């Protein structure tokens, strides 16, 4: 009977430690990373104090974003790799969720009407709006810049001739 109770406790312990953070290794990193359109990967060391403080926030963010944006981790003491880009965003679950929701959306929103423009410009955040007479190479460059600078600015664009003529200087 004691043996059955211990097995049940072990099973319950396993359930409580289930994680929504994916764990990658050198062996499976390349094959698994491509399964996701957008993913944030934490490269951590188990002994690192900053990593230990981030762990519960990262886990909470992974749970909130499950099915939308994947969060993964790689133990750098057991695996090698290279940095593809730093994450200088917030270190709380709310901050991580907010950051990744912005990353998951379009880099630049399309303004189709004067109401869209008014709504976009009513926010006090630093914003950049591109007015393009057609879907040109200039617009493609604008969208590329929006993607690169989306953490610092909000971007919008329009091809609506009425918006262009009303806002031309």
LUMLOGU-19234 format. One record per atom (N, C-alpha, C): residue in one letter; x, y, z. Coordinates in steps of 0.001 Angstrom, whole numbers, plus 524288, in hexadecimal, padded with zeros to 5 digits. Atoms other than C-alpha are relative to their C-alpha. Example, Ala and Ser with C-alpha at 12.3 -4.5 7.8 and 13.67 -1.06 7.14 Angstrom:
residues 2
A8037A7FB5A80000/A8300C7EE6C81E78/A80384804B080000/S7FCCC7FB5A7FFC4/S835667FBDC81BE4/S7FCFE80442802DA/
end
This chain:
residues 169
X803377FB5380000/X800008000080000/X80367804F480000/X7FC677FB937FFD1/X80B248094D80359/X8027A800E47FAAA/X7FD9A7FFAD80531/X8112B806527F621/X7FC5A802C47FC2C/X803DE7FD8880365/X8049C80A4D7EF10/X7FF93805CC8014F/X800567FA897FE61/X803DE816DB7F708/X804B9803127FE13/X7FB527FD5E801E1/X811EE81A4B7F392/X7FFD5800CB7FA1E/X8007E7FF6E805A9/X80F51817CD7E534/X7FC2B804537FEA1/X803D47FBE1800FB/X80356820947E5BB/X802558055C80125/X7FD787FB0F7FEC0/X80B1682B547EC74/X80405801797FBE0/X7FC2C7FEF48041D/X815D182A147E260/X7FD45801CE7FB0D/X802F07FE76804A6/X80BC682B057D77D/X7FDD08057E800A8/X802007FAC27FF05/X80577836F67DDC2/X8045B804077FFDC/X7FB817FC7C80033/X812CB83D287DF77/X80190801207FA6E/X7FEBE7FF4180585/X8155983B277D10F/X7FC208038E7FD58/X803F67FCA380255/X80887841BA7CD91/X800CC805AF8018D/X7FF697FAA07FE39/X80B6884DAD7D5BD/X804C9802A37FD97/X7FB5D7FD9D80245/X8188884FB27CF26/X7FFB58005A7FA0D/X800A57FF7D805A3/X8130684F4D7C154/X800EC805B37FE84/X7FE727FABF80181/X8182D85B127BA0D/X7FE198014C7FA86/X801647FE2180532/X81358863217AEA8/X804B68024B7FD2A/X7FB237FE4A8027A/X82165867377ABF3/X802787FB3D7FD65/X7FD8B80446802E3/X8274A85E9E7A16B/X805C57FFC180161/X7FA6C800A17FEEB/X834C6859167A42F/X802B57FDF37FB22/X7FD0880178804A2/X83E3485891798BB/X8058A7FE7D8018E/X7FA89801877FF48/X84B9B8524B797BA/X802DE800D87FADC/X7FCF87FFC0804D9/X856A18529578DCD/X7FDDC7FC377FBF5/X801B88041980397/X8512484623787F1/X7FADB8013C7FD47/X8051F7FF268025D/X8435884B1578572/X7FEB6805BB7FEDC/X8011D7FA6D80093/X8446E859F578503/X7FE61801617FA69/X801197FE858056E/X844F785B8B77631/X7FAF17FDA47FDFA/X804B58028B80200/X83A26851D077382/X7FB118020A802AC/X804A87FE457FD2A/X830DC8573477DE3/X7FEF1805D47FF7B/X800BE7FA5580042/X83312865D377C55/X7FCA38017E7FB4C/X802FD7FEEB804B9/X82D3E8657F76EA3/X7FA3E7FEBE80069/X805858014C7FF3C/X8205F86063773FC/X7FCCB804B8801B3/X802A27FB787FDBF/X81D1486E11778E4/X800EE804D77FCA7/X7FF807FB1B802E8/X81A4D87AC6771A3/X802DF8041980339/X7FD817FC4C7FC74/X81E85882B977D75/X801297FD2680510/X7FE69802B97FB3E/X8261287DAB78921/X8040D8034A802DB/X7FC0D7FD847FCBC/X82DC48836F7946C/X802E77FBA1802BE/X7FCD48041C7FDA0/X838FE87AE9798ED/X8037E8027380429/X7FC9E7FE547FBB5/X83F8187CED7A616/X804AE7FC588002A/X7FB2D803007FF5E/X84D9A878807A687/X801D38011380593/X7FF267FF2D7FA6F/X85021876697B4F8/X804327FC6A80236/X7FC83803527FCE7/X8598D870F37BEE9/X7FD367FF008052E/X802ED801497FB3F/X8535F869CA7CA7C/X8020A802B9804EB/X7FDB17FD867FB6D/X85CB3870707D411/X7FF53805EE8000B/X8005A7FA4F8009F/X859ED87E537CF2A/X7FB6C8023B8032A/X8040B7FD8E7FCCD/X8526F886D17D8D6/X7FBD3802BA7FCCA/X803CB7FD5C80364/X84C0888EFD7CE1B/X7FC6D7FC037FD63/X8030C804228028A/X847AE882897C73B/X7FC1F7FD97803D3/X803768023E7FC02/X8420387D187D3D5/X7FB6B803A480127/X804367FC3B7FF03/X83A44889A37D62F/X7FC418004F7FB61/X803497FFBE804A4/X83545889987C832/X7FC8F7FB2A7FF62/X8029C8050080108/X830F787B487C865/X7FA1D7FFFF80117/X805AC800397FF1F/X8238287CBE7CEEB/X7FCFD803D57FC8B/X8028C7FC3380372/X8203C888DB7C6DC/X7FFBB7FDE77FA6B/X7FFB48024680540/X82479882137BA51/X7FC007FB987FF7D/X803C98044B7FFED/X81C458762F7BDE8/X7FA6C802197FFC1/X805397FDAE80004/X8105287EA07C0B1/X7FEBB802527FAA5/X800D27FDCE8053C/X81205885B57B3B2/X7FF087FBA77FC0D/X800B98046B80398/X81335878A77AC8B/X7FA867FDC680079/X80546802067FF25/X8067C874137B29A/X7FBF7803B17FDA7/X803B97FC318021B/X7FF63880AB7AEE9/X80024800407FA0D/X7FF6A7FF9C805AF/X804A78805E7A0F3/X7FF6D7FAC77FD34/X8004E8054180248/X802CD871BB79EBF/X7FC207FFF97FB73/X8034480032804A9/X7FD6386F7A79128/X8006D804D77FC96/X7FF527FB2B802FA/X800EF87D4C78CC5/X805B6800CD7FE90/X7FA627FF53800B0/X80F9187F0378EA2/X802BC7FC1080386/X7FD2A803E77FCEC/X818F48748479322/X8047A8028280300/X7FB6D7FE967FCEB/X822F18767979DE5/X803157FB0A800F4/X7FC9F804917FF5D/X82E7A86D4A79EC0/X804C28019280325/X7FB2B7FEF07FD2A/X83B0486BF97A65E/X8041D7FC077FE7E/X7FB7F8035480111/X84886866627A44A/X803CD800AB8048A/X7FC267FFF47FBC8/X851AB862CE7AF65/X80567800A27FD88/X7FAF37FEDD80279/X85E6E869247AB14/X804867FD0980270/X7FBC9803087FDA0/X8666B8611B7B493/X800497FA8F7FDA7/X80021805348025D/X8625F854CA7AD50/X7FFF98003B7FA0D/X800717FF66805AB/X8611B85A4179F78/X80329804B47FE43/X7FD337FB9A8024F/X868B0863497968E/X7FC6D802A77FC19/X803317FD52803D6/X8633886D4578D3A/X801F6805797FF25/X7FE917FA9E8010D/X8637B87B2F78885/X7FB3D8036F80097/X8043E7FC517FF28/X85B568872278B88/X7FE1E8021B7FAC3/X802227FDC9804CC/X8522A88B96780C6/X7FDF980581800DB/X801C67FAC37FEC7/X84D7E897C2787AA/X7FED880068805C7/X800E87FF6D7FA63/X84CBC89D2A79558/X7FA488013080127/X805267FE777FE14/X8402A89E8379D02/X800EF803E780459/X7FF3B7FBEB7FC22/X8408D8AB647A43D/X7FAD4801CA8024D/X805337FEA07FE27/X8322F8AB657A79D/X7FF3B7FEF1805C4/X80148800CA7FA7B/X82B598AA4D7B4B6/X801007FA63801BF/X7FEDE805297FDCB/X82E5589EE87BDB6/X7FB887FDF880365/X80498801ED7FD34/X8208D89D0D7C30E/X7FC807FD2C7FC22/X80371802D78039A/X8161A894187BD8D/X7FCA7803CF7FCDF/X803227FC22802DA/X80D8989FE47BA10/X80339802A57FBC0/X7FC9D7FD6F803CD/X818F68A6827B347/X801717FC797FB78/X7FEA9803C58041E/X81CE689A4B7ABCA/X7FB567FF227FC70/X804C3800D480319/X80ED4897F97A772/X7FEFC804B77FC83/X800E67FB3E8030A/X80D428A6227A311/X803E4800707FB7E/X7FBED7FFC580402/X81A308A5E079BB1/X7FEE17FC2C7FB93/X800C9803FA80408/X816FA8993C79492/X7FAF2800CB7FCFB/X804CE7FED1802E8/X8092989D6679116/X80115804267FBD9/X7FE807FC0B803DE/X80F0B8A95178A6B/X803197FD807FB8F/X7FCD380298803F9/X818C58A09978359/X7FCB07FC7D7FC80/X80344803A2802F8/X80E0C8973A77F0B/X7FC83802D67FC17/X803537FD0580389/X806088A1EE77898/X8031D802357FB79/X7FD327FDAB8046E/X8093B8A92676C19/X8039580463801DA/X7FC507FBDA7FE9D/X814D48B26476CA0/X7FDA38055F7FEF3/X8029D7FB2380167/X80C7C8BCEB7664C/X7FA467FECB7FEE9/X80594800DE800F1/X7FDAF8BDD4766B5/X7FE44803417FB57/X802027FD2D8048C/X7F6518C1CA75A91/X7FB8E80390801AE/X8041A7FC327FEE9/X7EE218CE1B75BDD/X7FC8A8005B7FB2B/X8038C800298047D/X7E22F8CCBF7531C/X7FC3F8049B7FFD7/X803CF7FBBD7FFC7/X7DA2E8D8687578E/X8020B804658037B/X7FEA87FB967FC9F/X7DAC58E59D75E36/X7FF527FE7C805BE/X800D9801D27FAA1/X7D5638DEFB76A65/X804AC7FCCD801E4/X7FB578030C7FE9F/X7E0C38D55E76A3C/X80490803A180147/X7FBBE7FC457FF31/X7EA408E0C576912/X7FF4B802ED80525/X8010D7FD2F7FB22/X7E3AF8E85777421/X8010F7FC8E804C1/X7FF2D8039F7FBA2/X7E3DA8DC7277CF7/X805DA7FF0E800D5/X7FA62801117FF98/X7F22C8D9A0779EE/X802EB804AD80238/X7FD2D7FB547FE49/X7F6988E7AE77C1A/X7FE32801F880555/X801CD7FE4E7FAD3/X7EEBD8E942788B4/X8037E7FDF18045A/X7FC5D802227FC27/X7F8CE8E0FB78FDA/X804CF8037F80033/X7FB907FC747FF54/X804248E8CA7954F/X8054F7FD727FF1A/X7FB07802A8800EE/X80E7F8DE7C79266/X8028E801FF7FB02/X7FD1E7FE74804B4/X8191E8E1A37887B/X7FE2C7FCA77FB6E/X80254802BF8046D/X8134B8DE2577B54/X802278020A7FADB/X7FE487FE9F80542/X8171F8DE2776D0A/X7FBC37FE237FC41/X8040580165803D3/X80D368DE64761EE/X80232800CD7FA8E/X7FE537FFAA8056B/X810718DB90753C1/X7FB4F800AC7FC6D/X8041C7FF10803DB/X807DD8E10F748E6/X802317FE977FAAC/X7FDFC801F5804FD/X809AE8D9D573BFE/X7FB9F7FFD97FBFB/X803FB7FFE380419/X802718DBDC72F33/X7FEE57FA967FDCA/X800D880568801B7/X804308CD7B72BEC/X803867FC6880338/X7FCA8803C37FD3A/X80A748C11B7311D/X805417FFCF7FD3E/X7FB177FF43802D0/X817E08C58072CB4/X804A27FDBF802F4/X7FB1F801867FD78/X825E88C25772FC1/X800DE80351804E4/X7FF857FCA77FB5F/X825808CDF473919/X7FCDC7FDC68048E/X80335802537FBE3/X81A7D8C77C7409E/X802927FB0C80219/X7FD4D804C57FE4C/X822158BAB374100/X804838015C803AD/X7FBBD7FE427FC96/X82DBA8C1F6746E0/X7FDE6801FA8053A/X8027A7FE1A7FB38/X824BA8C88E750B2/X7FE837FB6780383/X8019C804937FCF7/X81F438BB62754F8/X804B67FD1D80240/X7FB2D8026B7FE1A/X82D0A8B60575635/X8021E8030C804B5/X7FE407FCB57FBA2/X830E08C18C75EE4/X7FC5E7FF5D804B1/X803C7800C37FBC1/X824668BFC8766CB/X8011D7FAF8802F2/X7FECB804FF7FD83/X828028B1BA76963/X804DC8006880370/X7FB1A7FF7C7FD15/X835AC8B57576DDF/X7FF7580393804C4/X8006C7FC097FBDD/X8312D8C0CA77681/X7FB037FF938033F/X8051F800897FD7D/X824468BB8C77BBB/X8003B80038805F4/X7FF9A7FFC17FA4C/X8295B8BAFF789B6/X80028805A1801F0/X7FF5C7FA8F7FE64/X82BC48C9AB789EC/X7FB8F8038F7FE46/X803FF7FC9C80240/X820B68CF41781B4/X7FB497FCD97FE3C/X804AB8024C80260/X812EB8CC8577D17/X7FFF8801B57FA47/X800117FECC80595/X8114F8CBED76E52/X7FA997FF097FDB4/X804C4800B38030B/X805C98CD987653B/X80122801E67FA7B/X7FF587FE5F80571/X804758CF417569F/X7FAAF800107FD51/X804D77FFD080302/X7FA108D26374CA8/X80123800D57FA3A/X8000E7FF08805A1/X7F78D8D23073E19/X7FAF4802D87FE7B/X805047FD77800E3/X7EA768D92A73F93/X800EC8057F7FDD5/X7FF077FAE08026F/X7EA998E4D473622/X7FDAD804898031C/X802657FBD07FCE8/X7E1608ECBB73EDA/X8036A80166804B5/X7FC927FEFC7FB87/X7EA5F8EB3474A99/X8050E8029F7FE41/X7FB257FDB780207/X7F6368EE7A74255/X7FF34805C67FEC0/X800E27FA8880180/X7F05C8FB0673CBD/X7FEB280363804C0/X8016A7FCF57FB5C/X7EAE58FF54749FA/X804B0800FA80392/X7FB8B7FF887FC73/X7F80B8FD8C750A6/X805158016A7FD47/X7FB487FE83802E9/X80196901A6745F5/X8019E8057E801A1/X7FE0A7FACA7FE90/X80A2A90D1C74971/X8034D8022F7FBB5/
end
